Amino acid sequence: MFTLKVEAGFEAAHRLPEYSGPCRRIHGHSYIVQATWKTTELNNLGISIDLVVLKKLLRQVVAVYDHQSLNSVMTGHTTAEVIARTIFNRLRGLEFGKELNQVAVEETRGACVIYQEDKGD
């Protein structure tokens, strides 16, 4: 089994209007998103999935959030959990979506949320 991981970042602001604390006010983050795919197959060049392609896919998905107010470009909550699930679902609909394993979102250095679907194993 091969696990491939790529990373992309974006800058965005948001607020959690129902939160009791400072995150209720508008504030910004330098988000880091990591996505992983799992596969067992290699092509004739010894490559499972081209990392250049995966990075391009991830960058394409996160680009819509860059330098935005997430409360304006997303529906509902803008927590790291919801962002991770949303990015996962958007990547799932693209090339190599069935091999997608998980998406991790870090909004504060040293703490991240990881989203993956239960495959019922």
N, C-alpha and C positions, 0 to 999 in steps of 0.2 A: 504494500500500500504506500502510495506517495501522497504527502500532504504538501500543497503549494500555498504559500502565503504572500499576499501583496498588501501594500499600505498606501494610503493617500490621506491627505489632510485638507481641512477647510476651516475658515474663520467664520464664525456666526454669532449672533446675539439671540437671546431668548429670555423669556420670563415664565415663571410657574405661578400663575395668578392665584391658585388655590393653596399654594405652599405657605406654611407658617415659618417664615424666616427670610433671610436676605435674598434668596433666589426668587422671591416674589417680585423683586424689582428687576428691570432690564439689566442684563449683564452679558458679557461675551466669553467665548471659549475659543481656544485653538484645538479643534477636534482632530483626533487621529483615528482613522478607521482601518482596521485590518480585516481582510476577508481570506478565508481558506477554502480550498477545494481538495477533494480526495479522489484519487484514481489509482487504478492498478495497471493500466495500459501504457505502453511506450510506442511511439511511432518509429519509423525506420531510422530516424536521427537520434533516437534515444531520449526523446522529449515526450513527456506526458501531456501537458498543456503548456503552450507558450506563455511564459510569464509576462512578456511584453503585451500580449493580448489581454491577459487578466488585469494587468495594471491599467490598461486603457479602459476596460469595462468599468472598473471601480472608479476611476477618475471621472468618467462620463456620468456615473450615478451621483457622485457627491458634488459635482459641479453646480447642480441646481441649488445647493445650500450655501455655497461660498459667498461670503460678504452679504448675507441676507439676515433678516429677522426671521427666525424659524417660525415664530407665531404667525407670520404673514404667508409663508410658503408651505406650511404643513397644516393639516386639519387635526384638531384635538390637541392632546398633550405633546410637549416637546422635550420629554425626558430622554436620557441616554438610552433607556430601555426601548422606548418607542422608535427612536431614531435607528437603533440597531435592527429592530424587526422590519422597519420600513425599507432600509437599505438592503437587507437580506431578501425581502420579497421582490424588490426591483431587480436585483442581480439574478434571482431565481428565474425571472422571465427572459433573461438574455442567453446568449451562447454559453454553453457549459453550465447552465443553470442546474441541471440534474446532479452535477458533481459538487455543487456548492455545499460546504459543510457548516460554516459558521461565519458570523460577522461580529467583531468586537469594536466597541466605540469607547474611546477615552476622551472625556471632556476635561478632566483634571488629572494632571500628571500623577501617575502611580495608582489610579483607580479606573477600572473600566467595567463595562457591561458586555457580556458575551451572549449572543442569541444564536440558537440553533434549534432546528425542528426535531422533535422526537420521531424517529423513524420506526418506532414500534418494534425494535429489535428484541 
